């Protein structure tokens, strides 16, 4: 990550990201006692790198990105960035890897949605607050 990514304009997200960057690890940075992972995405229109801390949903070295936005009726802005630019960076602890994200559907989405709710139970409540199906991306290591 040679180019400095931009911090979120949302206070709590920016503060959380700054803690990760200062510590050099996601360890100890949590929401409701649950671990987070720091993703770096590329802006769909700006092309700028952007930090996105999300709940840690991992299985066999692969990660889910859950576009919940707390049950808001709109997708989070990062959703559109990942759709346009699926190459992302994943920081879990102090390990940083490059990955490629793809939006899931069907049984594969259901599997990862269940893992996401197990990792962070409020996701289930967020789904009841919105008529949109909350998107789930799978991030796999880049080849």
C-alpha positions in Angstrom: 0.0 0.0 0.0 2.4 2.7 -1.2 -0.4 5.2 -1.7 -2.0 6.4 1.5 -5.6 5.4 1.8 -8.3 7.9 2.9 -9.9 7.6 6.3 -13.7 7.5 6.6 -15.6 10.8 7.2 -17.6 8.9 9.8 -16.1 9.6 13.3 -16.3 6.1 14.9 -15.1 4.4 11.7 -12.2 6.9 11.3 -11.2 6.5 15.0 -11.3 2.7 14.7 -9.1 2.7 11.6 -6.7 5.1 13.2 -6.2 2.8 16.1 -5.5 -0.1 13.7 -3.0 2.0 11.8 -1.3 3.3 15.0 -1.0 -0.3 16.4 -0.1 -1.9 13.2 -2.6 -4.7 13.9 -6.3 -5.2 14.1 -5.8 -7.2 17.3 -7.7 -5.6 20.2 -9.8 -3.4 18.0 -13.4 -4.8 18.4 -17.0 -4.0 18.1 -19.2 -5.5 20.9 -16.2 -7.7 21.9 -16.0 -9.1 18.3 -12.8 -8.7 16.1 -12.6 -6.6 13.0 -10.6 -6.8 9.8 -9.3 -3.8 7.9 -10.0 -3.9 4.1 -8.6 -1.4 1.7 -10.8 -0.7 -1.4 -10.4 1.5 -4.4 -13.0 4.2 -5.1 -15.3 3.5 -8.0 -15.2 7.1 -9.3 -12.2 8.7 -7.5 -9.8 5.8 -7.9 -8.6 6.6 -4.3 -7.7 3.9 -1.8 -10.2 3.8 1.1 -10.0 2.0 4.4 -13.1 -0.1 5.4 -13.0 -1.8 8.9 -15.6 -4.6 9.0 -16.4 -7.5 11.3 -14.1 -10.5 11.0 -15.9 -13.2 9.1 -13.2 -15.8 8.0 -13.1 -19.4 6.9 -10.1 -21.2 5.6 -8.2 -18.0 4.8 -11.1 -16.4 2.9 -13.1 -13.4 4.2 -16.6 -12.1 3.9 -17.4 -8.4 3.5 -20.9 -7.8 4.7 -22.5 -4.7 3.3 -25.0 -4.2 6.1 -24.7 -0.5 6.9 -26.6 -1.3 10.1 -29.7 -2.2 8.2 -29.9 1.1 6.3 -32.1 0.9 3.1 -29.0 1.9 1.1 -25.8 0.0 0.4 -22.7 1.4 2.1 -20.6 3.5 -0.3 -17.8 0.9 -0.2 -20.2 -1.7 -1.8 -20.1 0.3 -5.1 -16.3 0.6 -4.9 -15.9 -3.2 -4.5 -18.3 -3.9 -7.4 -16.3 -1.6 -9.6 -12.8 -2.6 -8.3 -12.8 -6.1 -6.8 -9.1 -6.1 -5.9 -8.9 -5.4 -2.1 -6.3 -5.6 0.6 -7.1 -7.5 3.8 -5.4 -6.9 7.1 -6.2 -9.4 9.8 -4.1 -8.9 12.9 -0.7 -7.8 11.5 -1.0 -10.0 8.4 -1.8 -8.2 5.1 -2.8 -10.0 2.0 -4.1 -9.1 -1.4 -7.5 -10.5 -2.5 -10.3 -10.4 -5.0 -13.9 -9.9 -4.0 -17.0 -11.3 -5.6 -20.6 -10.8 -4.6 -22.3 -14.0 -3.5 -25.7 -15.4 -4.1 -27.7 -18.7 -3.6 -26.4 -21.4 -1.3 -22.9 -19.9 -1.2 -24.3 -16.6 0.1 -26.4 -18.4 2.6 -23.4 -20.3 4.0 -21.4 -17.1 4.4 -24.4 -15.2 5.8 -24.7 -17.9 8.5 -21.0 -17.5 9.3 -21.4 -13.7 9.4 -24.3 -13.9 11.8 -22.4 -16.3 14.0 -19.4 -13.9 14.0 -21.6 -10.9 14.6 -25.2 -11.6 15.7 -26.5 -8.1 15.1 -26.4 -8.8 11.3 -29.6 -10.8 11.7 -31.3 -7.8 13.2 -30.0 -5.5 10.6 -31.6 -7.7 7.9 -35.0 -7.3 9.5 -34.6 -3.5 9.4 -34.3 -3.3 5.6 -36.1 -4.6 2.6 -32.9 -5.0 0.6 -31.0 -8.3 0.9 -27.7 -7.4 2.6 -24.9 -8.2 0.1 -22.1 -10.5 1.1 -18.8 -10.5 -0.8 -16.3 -13.3 -0.6 -12.6 -12.2 -0.7 -10.1 -14.9 -1.8 -6.4 -14.5 -2.1 -5.3 -13.1 -5.4 -3.5 -15.6 -7.6 
